[in-house]
Amino acid sequence: MTVLTDYYKQELRRLKEIAADFSRGNPGLSRALSGESADPDVARVLEGVAFLSANIRQELDQQFPRLLHSLAQIVCPQYIRPLPSTTIMAFEPKGSLNQSLTVEAGTYIDSRPDKYGSCRFRTTEELTILPMQLSRVVTLEETLVPELAFELRFELVGQTLDQLPFDKLRLYIGGEFSDACDLYYLIRHQLKALMLVANGEISLPVGSVQGTGFAPDQSLFGQPLGLMPAFDLLQQYFLSPQKFLFIDIDLTSWRHRGAGNQFALRFQCNKPNFSVPTLTQEHFILHAVPAINLFEHKAQSVLLDPLQESFQLLPAVSAYAQNSVIYSVEGVESVARGMDTPREYQSFGGFGESDDRAVYETLYLNGQDPNNPDLYLKLAFPASQTLEDKEILKAELLCTNGDKAETLLPGDICIATSSTPELATFQNITKPTSARRVPLDGDQLWQLVSHLSLNYLSITNAETLKGMLGLYVAPDNKEKSERLANTKKIDSITDVSVSQSEALFGNAFVHGQHVQVQLKSEYFSSAGDKYLFGCVLEQFFAGTAAINVYSELTFEDHNSGERLQWPARIGNRPLQ
């Protein structure tokens, strides 16, 4: 991204070069332009002309990205917004909690303040906190059958099993990322049997364990507006892959629970061909939920001028919004003395009748800080409306703390707000991810917008798939190791083939597409890392398939030929 200072330096250098050339050809006309002039007036003139030329060049170069920004606001608004930092929050019930407690999605939690203020995060999903704790994790001795078996032992606090109804347990697979991915792979793909132990043993279906976090209503960014959920998944994965390391365990078949306060879940998995870390309670986290550095905020009021085309929006200053960055504009209105009701503005490209309403359009422009472009509003009015005298514009925003949030460490996000529950403690258990800036480069924007038309007919070779996935690896990611890891995952793909197939679904045969991806397993940090990558791709292919057409994904190792297959699915429904 070229900033004004770069344009200025280029123009000043060019002016000096052509001035010297002109002076050599016309020495009698322009002696003051030959070489370095001692005349300060000549230097000031050249610098002034260079500054004006730099502004014109910058304006011309920004026209194409502006056009794409207008298009993207309608088609895929999330692609032209900064990507906030994310983390995983863990809640711990206090001893006085004696029933289930619901923590609503959108609950705000602040970080410990420093001299620049604090950061504010909000949870992205609803969370149910039970008066329960994971008391112990036990790895069972190996039997004659080669398998890995372990038990998660739970204990209720102040309640008995028959007094506390719960039909589902959600666990976050924690620990070091590659180890967590391996555990996720074992539980989701290598699980042979699942037993519930409480006053006897109950065999639960292996299908009782499901991955979670892939549904549109579980997105980090809320329901994606104008963007297919399949593409939203890719954006989430390359920003925060840990977000998908959650599992749900269905306990609806556990009917007669008894009066005890303890139970255990015994997992029996096929013995893996890789080493498994010593399992501890840090690997299985109850009451965890993703959180994102987004918060509602107000913009500073702006006095509207009918002669001004656009107006810069700035967040109002507060303890948690110092040096904040605007993520999106949620609402705009203006007021003036004598107006009965505020004038409401509709977003440009928004749905609904807008003939009688003023319209606003957001526009990012390069500012003094190249990492945080300035956000401007452009207003348009119907013929029947005019600006009132001293009309004041107000805007409701979603903001992020930008780069500041990624400097936090595990345990730093733990300060209560008005929306946090009183009967639980909480803290982040993962380091917040790196924030990403707004993409202003015209070529990058065009690639982002154009790839939305991809489907099975388009993704017929490895280069097409790799090129599409590469759009989600932000080149400005300051975490070099993270950027390289994501790039290696994409580079691991050596071949892609798509073939038609059929399968029995209910009492009818349905058409489908079988996608086989050949890749190099050594490009991943672990077998589980590769499996998680496949889980996201599986959901992506299912989400981009035609209506009533199933998809099926197979990974094949480039060297060994070993295959890893996912069940066929139509949308979010497995065919099995």
C-alpha positions in Angstrom: 0.0 0.0 0.0 1.5 3.3 -1.2 1.0 6.2 1.3 1.2 9.9 0.5 4.8 10.3 1.7 5.9 7.7 -0.9 4.1 9.5 -3.7 5.6 12.8 -2.5 9.2 11.4 -2.6 8.7 9.9 -6.0 7.2 13.2 -7.4 9.9 15.4 -5.9 12.7 13.1 -7.3 11.0 13.1 -10.7 10.7 16.9 -10.7 14.3 17.4 -9.9 15.4 15.0 -12.6 13.3 16.6 -15.4 14.1 20.1 -14.1 17.8 19.3 -14.5 17.3 17.8 -17.9 15.3 20.9 -19.0 18.0 23.2 -17.6 20.8 21.5 -19.6 18.8 21.8 -22.8 17.8 25.4 -22.1 20.6 27.0 -20.0 19.6 30.5 -20.8 16.0 30.0 -19.6 16.4 28.0 -16.4 19.7 28.4 -14.7 18.1 28.0 -11.3 16.8 24.5 -12.1 20.3 23.0 -12.9 21.3 20.7 -10.1 20.8 21.5 -6.4 19.7 25.1 -6.1 20.8 27.3 -3.3 17.6 29.4 -3.8 15.1 28.4 -1.1 12.3 29.8 -3.2 13.0 27.4 -6.0 13.1 24.5 -3.5 9.8 25.5 -2.0 8.2 25.7 -5.4 9.4 22.2 -6.4 8.3 20.8 -3.1 4.8 22.4 -3.4 4.4 21.1 -6.9 5.5 17.6 -5.8 3.0 17.7 -2.9 0.1 18.6 -5.3 1.2 16.0 -7.8 1.4 13.4 -5.1 -2.1 14.1 -3.9 -3.4 13.8 -7.5 -1.6 10.5 -8.1 -2.9 9.1 -4.8 -6.4 10.2 -5.7 -6.2 8.6 -9.2 -4.8 5.3 -7.8 -7.5 5.1 -5.2 -10.4 5.3 -7.7 -10.2 1.6 -8.7 -10.1 0.3 -5.1 -13.1 2.7 -4.3 -15.1 1.1 -7.1 -14.3 -2.4 -5.7 -15.1 -1.2 -2.2 -18.6 -0.1 -3.3 -19.1 -3.5 -5.0 -17.8 -5.4 -2.0 -20.1 -3.5 0.4 -23.0 -5.2 -1.3 -21.6 -8.6 -2.2 -19.2 -9.3 0.7 -18.9 -6.5 3.3 -16.7 -8.6 5.6 -13.9 -8.6 3.1 -13.4 -4.8 3.4 -13.3 -4.7 7.1 -10.4 -5.1 9.6 -10.3 -8.6 11.1 -10.2 -8.3 14.9 -8.2 -10.3 17.3 -9.9 -13.4 18.8 -9.3 -15.7 21.8 -10.9 -18.5 23.8 -12.5 -17.6 27.1 -13.0 -20.1 29.9 -15.6 -19.7 32.7 -15.4 -21.3 36.1 -18.6 -21.5 38.3 -18.3 -20.2 41.8 -19.2 -22.4 44.7 -22.5 -20.7 45.2 -23.9 -21.7 41.8 -26.4 -24.4 42.2 -28.2 -24.5 38.9 -27.4 -24.0 35.2 -26.4 -20.4 34.2 -26.7 -19.0 30.7 -24.1 -16.6 29.4 -25.6 -14.8 26.4 -23.7 -14.4 23.2 -22.3 -10.9 23.1 -21.2 -10.8 26.7 -18.5 -8.2 27.1 -15.2 -8.9 29.0 -12.4 -6.3 29.4 -8.7 -6.8 29.7 -6.5 -5.6 32.5 -5.9 -1.9 31.8 -2.6 -0.3 31.1 -1.6 3.3 30.5 -3.4 3.2 27.1 -6.6 1.8 28.5 -8.1 -1.7 28.2 -9.4 -3.9 25.4 -12.9 -5.2 25.2 -13.9 -8.6 23.9 -17.3 -10.2 23.5 -18.4 -13.8 23.4 -19.6 -15.1 20.1 -21.9 -18.0 21.2 -24.3 -18.7 24.0 -22.7 -20.6 26.9 -24.3 -22.8 29.5 -22.4 -23.0 32.8 -23.2 -25.9 35.1 -22.2 -26.4 38.7 -19.8 -29.0 37.5 -16.1 -29.5 37.3 -13.7 -31.9 35.5 -12.1 -33.5 38.5 -9.7 -35.9 36.8 -8.4 -37.2 33.5 -7.2 -40.8 33.6 -5.4 -42.7 30.8 -6.4 -46.3 31.1 -3.9 -49.2 30.8 -3.6 -50.7 27.4 -5.5 -54.0 26.9 -4.7 -56.8 24.5 -6.5 -54.8 21.8 -4.3 -52.0 20.5 -6.2 -48.9 21.5 -6.0 -45.7 23.4 -8.5 -45.4 26.3 -9.0 -42.5 28.7 -11.7 -41.3 31.1 -12.9 -37.8 31.9 -14.3 -37.8 35.4 -16.8 -35.1 36.3 -18.2 -34.0 39.6 -21.3 -31.9 40.4 -21.0 -29.3 43.1 -24.0 -28.9 45.4 -26.3 -30.9 43.1 -27.1 -34.5 42.2 -27.4 -35.9 38.7 -31.2 -36.3 39.0 -31.5 -32.7 40.1 -29.5 -31.1 37.3 -30.9 -31.7 33.8 -28.4 -31.4 31.0 -28.5 -33.1 27.7 -25.2 -32.0 26.2 -21.6 -31.4 27.2 -19.4 -29.0 25.3 -15.6 -29.4 25.6 -12.8 -27.3 24.2 -9.7 -29.3 23.3 -6.9 -27.2 24.7 -3.1 -27.4 25.2 -0.4 -26.8 22.6 -2.1 -26.4 19.2 -0.6 -29.5 17.4 -1.4 -31.7 20.4 -4.9 -30.3 20.7 -5.5 -31.1 17.0 -4.3 -34.7 17.5 -6.7 -35.2 20.3 -9.5 -33.7 18.2 -8.6 -36.1 15.4 -8.6 -39.1 17.8 -12.0 -38.2 19.3 -13.7 -37.3 16.1 -12.2 -39.8 13.6 -10.7 -42.7 15.6 -13.3 -43.2 18.3 -14.3 -46.8 18.6 -16.6 -46.7 21.6 -17.9 -44.2 24.1 -19.1 -45.3 27.6 -20.9 -43.3 30.2 -20.0 -44.5 33.7 -22.4 -43.7 36.6 -24.0 -46.4 38.7 -23.2 -48.8 35.9 -22.1 -48.4 32.3 -24.1 -47.1 29.4 -22.8 -47.4 25.8 -23.3 -44.2 23.9 -23.3 -44.1 20.1 -20.0 -43.0 18.6 -22.0 -40.4 16.7 -22.8 -38.7 20.0 -19.6 -36.8 19.6 -19.8 -34.1 17.0 -17.6 -31.2 16.1 -19.1 -27.7 16.5 -18.4 -24.2 15.5 -19.1 -24.7 11.8 -22.7 -23.4 11.7 -23.5 -19.9 10.3 -24.9 -18.8 13.7 -21.6 -19.8 15.3 -19.5 -17.4 13.2 -17.0 -15.2 15.0 -18.4 -12.2 13.1 -22.1 -13.0 13.6 -24.4 -14.0 10.8 -22.4 -13.2 7.6 -24.3 -10.5 5.7 -24.2 -11.0 2.0 -21.5 -13.7 2.3 -21.9 -17.4 1.8 -21.2 -19.2 5.1 -18.8 -21.5 3.3 -16.4 -18.5 2.5 -17.0 -17.2 6.0 -15.6 -20.5 7.4 -12.3 -20.0 5.5 -12.0 -16.5 6.8 -12.5 -17.8 10.4 -10.1 -20.7 10.0 -7.1 -18.7 8.8 -7.8 -16.1 11.5 -8.4 -18.5 14.4 -8.2 -22.3 13.8 -8.5 -22.9 17.5 -12.1 -21.8 17.2 -13.0 -25.2 15.7 -11.5 -27.3 18.4 -14.8 -27.7 20.2 -16.8 -30.9 20.5 -20.4 -31.5 21.7 -21.3 -34.8 23.4 -25.0 -35.7 23.2 -26.3 -37.2 26.5 -30.0 -37.4 25.6 -29.9 -41.2 25.8 -28.8 -41.1 29.4 -32.2 -41.2 31.1 -31.9 -42.8 34.6 -29.2 -40.8 36.2 -29.5 -41.7 39.9 -28.8 -39.5 43.0 -25.0 -39.5 42.8 -22.9 -36.5 41.9 -20.2 -38.1 39.8 -20.0 -39.6 36.4 -17.3 -40.4 33.8 -17.0 -40.5 30.0 -14.7 -43.3 28.7 -13.3 -42.9 25.3 -11.8 -45.8 23.4 -9.9 -44.9 20.3 -7.9 -46.7 17.7 -4.2 -46.6 18.7 -2.6 -43.8 16.7 0.7 -44.0 14.8 1.9 -40.9 16.6 2.8 -40.1 20.2 0.0 -38.7 22.4 0.9 -36.3 25.1 0.2 -37.1 28.7 -3.5 -36.2 29.1 -4.3 -33.6 31.8 -7.3 -31.4 32.6 -5.7 -28.6 30.5 -6.5 -30.7 27.4 -10.3 -30.7 28.1 -11.9 -27.4 29.1 -15.5 -27.1 30.3 -17.4 -23.9 29.9 -15.3 -22.4 27.2 -16.4 -20.1 24.4 -14.8 -18.1 21.6 -14.6 -14.3 21.9 -13.7 -11.5 19.5 -12.3 -8.0 20.0 -15.5 -6.2 18.9 -17.7 -3.8 20.9 -20.5 -1.4 20.3 -19.5 2.2 20.4 -20.5 5.7 19.2 -18.8 8.0 16.8 -17.8 11.5 17.5 -20.6 13.9 16.3 -20.0 15.6 13.0 -21.4 19.0 11.9 -22.7 18.4 8.4 -21.6 20.8 5.6 -23.6 20.8 2.4 -20.4 21.7 0.4 -18.5 18.8 1.8 -18.6 15.5 -0.1 -17.5 13.1 2.7 -17.0 13.2 6.4 -14.5 11.3 8.4 -15.8 9.1 11.2 -13.8 8.8 14.5 -14.8 6.7 17.5 -15.6 8.6 20.7 -12.9 8.3 23.3 -13.5 5.9 26.3 -11.5 3.7 28.7 -11.7 0.7 26.3 -11.8 2.6 23.0 -8.6 4.5 23.0 -6.9 4.3 19.6 -9.7 2.0 18.5 -10.4 1.1 14.9 -13.9 1.2 13.3 -15.0 -2.3 12.2 -18.4 -1.4 10.8 -21.1 1.3 10.8 -24.3 -0.1 12.3 -26.5 3.0 12.1 -26.5 6.6 11.1 -28.8 9.5 11.9 -28.7 13.3 12.1 -30.5 15.8 14.2 -31.0 19.6 14.1 -33.0 22.1 16.0 -36.6 22.1 14.9 -36.6 18.5 13.6 -39.4 16.5 15.0 -37.6 13.2 14.6 -34.0 12.3 13.7 -33.2 11.8 10.0 -32.3 8.1 9.5 -29.9 7.0 6.8 -29.9 3.7 5.0 -26.8 1.9 4.0 -26.0 2.1 0.3 -26.8 -1.2 -1.2 -29.0 -2.2 1.7 -32.3 -4.0 1.1 -35.6 -2.2 1.4 -37.3 0.9 0.1 -35.0 3.8 0.1 -36.6 6.3 -2.3 -37.6 8.6 0.6 -34.6 8.0 2.8 -31.1 9.5 2.8 -28.3 7.0 2.1 -24.8 6.7 3.4 -21.8 4.8 2.0 -18.6 3.9 3.8 -15.2 4.5 2.2 -11.7 3.6 3.5 -8.9 6.0 2.5 -5.2 6.0 3.4 -4.4 8.2 6.3 -1.4 9.1 8.4 -1.3 5.6 9.8 -0.8 3.1 6.9 -1.9 0.2 9.1 -5.2 1.8 10.0 -7.0 3.6 7.1 -9.4 6.3 7.8 -13.1 5.7 7.4 -15.3 8.2 5.6 -19.0 8.5 5.1 -20.5 9.8 1.9 -24.1 11.0 2.1 -26.8 11.2 -0.6 -30.3 12.7 -0.2 -33.6 12.3 -2.1 -34.7 15.3 -4.0 -37.3 16.1 -1.4 -34.8 16.5 1.4 -32.2 19.1 2.2 -29.7 19.6 5.0 -30.9 21.7 7.9 -28.9 24.5 9.4 -26.3 23.1 11.9 -27.4 19.5 11.4 -25.4 17.1 13.5 -24.6 13.5 12.3 -24.4 10.7 14.8 -23.3 7.1 14.1 -23.5 3.8 15.9 -20.3 1.7 15.4 -18.8 -1.7 16.0 -15.1 -1.1 16.9 -12.0 -3.1 17.6 -8.8 -2.3 19.5 -6.7 -3.2 16.5 -3.1 -4.1 17.1 -3.3 -3.5 20.9 -5.4 -6.6 21.5 -2.9 -9.0 20.1 -0.3 -7.9 22.7 -2.4 -9.4 25.5 -1.4 -12.7 27.1 -3.4 -15.7 28.5 -5.2 -14.6 31.6 -5.2 -10.8 30.7 -8.9 -10.7 29.7 -10.6 -11.1 33.0 -12.2 -7.9 34.1 -16.0 -7.9 34.7 -18.4 -5.6 32.8 -22.1 -4.9 33.3 -23.0 -8.0 31.2 -20.7 -10.6 32.8 -22.2 -13.2 35.2 -21.6 -12.7 38.9 -21.6 -16.4 39.8 -18.6 -17.3 37.6 -15.0 -16.2 37.1 -13.4 -16.0 33.7 -10.2 -15.5 31.8 -8.8 -16.1 28.3 -6.9 -19.3 28.0 -5.3 -18.6 24.6 -3.2 -15.7 23.4 -5.3 -13.4 21.2 -4.7 -13.8 17.5 -3.2 -11.1 15.3 -5.5 -8.4 14.0 -5.6 -7.8 10.2 -5.9 -4.5 8.5 -8.4 -3.4 5.8 -7.3 -4.7 2.3 -6.9 -1.5 0.2 -4.9 -2.9 -2.6 -7.0 -3.0 -5.8 -5.7 -6.3 -7.2 -6.2 -8.1 -3.9 -9.8 -6.7 -3.6 -10.6 -7.8 -7.1 -9.4 -11.3 -6.4 -11.4 -11.5 -3.2 -14.6 -10.3 -4.9 -14.2 -12.4 -8.1 -13.5 -15.7 -6.3 -17.0 -15.7 -4.8 -18.3 -17.2 -8.1 -16.2 -20.4 -7.5 -18.0 -23.7 -7.3 -17.3 -27.3 -8.1 -17.1 -26.5 -11.8 -14.4 -23.9 -11.1 -12.2 -25.9 -8.6 -11.0 -28.5 -10.9 -7.2 -28.3 -10.2 -4.8 -27.6 -7.4 -3.7 -24.2 -8.5 -7.3 -22.8 -8.5 -8.0 -24.1 -5.0 -4.6 -23.0 -3.7 -5.1 -19.5 -5.2 -8.5 -19.2 -3.6 -7.2 -20.3 -0.1 -4.2 -18.0 -0.4 -6.5 -15.0 -0.5 -7.3 -15.7 3.2 -3.7 -15.7 4.4 -3.2 -12.0 5.2 0.3 -10.9 3.9 0.3 -8.2 6.7 0.1 -10.8 9.5 2.8 -9.8 11.9 3.0 -13.4 13.3 5.5 -14.7 10.8 5.3 -18.3 12.1 1.5 -18.3 11.8 1.6 -16.9 8.3 4.2 -19.4 7.2 2.2 -22.3 8.7 -0.9 -21.3 6.8 1.1 -20.9 3.6 2.6 -24.4 4.0 -0.9 -25.9 4.5 -2.0 -24.4 1.2 1.3 -25.4 -0.6 0.8 -29.0 0.6 -1.9 -29.4 -2.0 -0.5 -31.2 -5.1 -3.6 -32.3 -7.0 -7.4 -31.9 -6.9 -9.9 -34.0 -8.8 -13.7 -33.7 -8.9 -15.9 -36.6 -10.0 -19.6 -37.2 -10.0 -21.1 -39.9 -7.9 -24.4 -41.1 -6.5 -25.5 -42.3 -3.0 -28.7 -43.6 -1.4 -30.2 -41.0 0.9 -33.4 -42.3 2.5 -35.3 -44.1 -0.2 -33.9 -42.2 -3.1 -30.6 -41.9 -4.9 -29.1 -38.4 -4.9 -26.4 -36.9 -7.1 -23.1 -35.8 -5.6 -19.6 -34.7 -6.1 -16.5 -36.5 -4.8 -13.6 -34.2 -4.2 -10.2 -35.9 -3.9 -7.3 -33.7 -2.6 -3.8 -35.0 -2.8 -1.4 -33.3 -0.4 1.9 -33.7 1.4 1.3 -34.6 5.1 4.8 -33.4 6.1 3.7 -29.8 5.5 1.4 -29.9 8.6 2.5 -29.7 12.2 0.7 -33.0 13.0 -1.9 -35.5 11.8 -4.6 -33.7 13.7 -3.6 -30.4 12.1 -4.2 -32.0 8.7 -7.5 -33.4 9.8 -8.7 -30.0 11.1 -7.8 -28.5 7.8 -9.8 -31.2 6.1 -12.8 -30.6 8.4 -13.0 -27.0 7.2 -12.5 -27.9 3.6 -15.2 -30.5 3.9 -17.7 -27.9 5.2 -16.6 -25.5 2.5 -17.2 -27.9 -0.4 -20.6 -28.9 1.1 -21.5 -25.2 1.4 -20.6 -24.4 -2.2 -22.3 -27.4 -3.8 -25.6 -27.0 -5.7 -28.9 -27.5 -4.0 -29.7 -31.1 -3.2 -26.2 -32.2 -4.3 -24.1 -33.9 -1.7 -20.3 -33.5 -1.4 -17.7 -36.0 -0.2 -14.1 -35.2 0.6 -11.0 -37.5 0.5 -7.5 -36.6 1.4 -4.7 -38.7 -0.2 -1.1 -38.5 1.0 1.2 -37.6 -1.9 3.9 -40.0 -0.9 2.3 -42.9 0.9 -1.1 -42.9 -0.7 -2.7 -43.1 2.7 -6.3 -41.9 2.5 -8.5 -39.9 5.0 -12.2 -39.7 4.2 -15.0 -37.7 5.5 -18.7 -38.8 5.3 -20.8 -37.4 2.5 -23.1 -34.5 3.4 -25.7 -32.3 1.9 -25.1 -28.8 3.4 -24.7 -29.4 7.1 -26.5 -32.8 7.1 -24.4 -36.0 6.9 -25.9 -38.6 4.6 -25.3 -41.3 7.2 
